[in-house]
């Protein structure tokens, strides 16, 4: 489960500093493997990164932020992200 919290973890840090193990692709689709990867950190926060840029920045969210996003997406509140124009 997640990485050690003794290191300084911050929003936008290089993903490689979180290590290569523990990343999951819960939303992988038919887009050639390019998708969002998530890692649960030892302190309960969630790190997200782009799978085709594993050395790029990690976005760090607390559990409440992830909960709000997922519940909203399930209610259709993020459907505007899927529409064109």
Secondary structure, 3 states (H helix, E strand, C coil): CCCCCCCCCCCCCEHHHHCCCCCECCCCCCCCCCCEEEEECCCCCEEEEEHHHCCCECEEECHHHHHHHHHHHHCCCCHHHHCCC
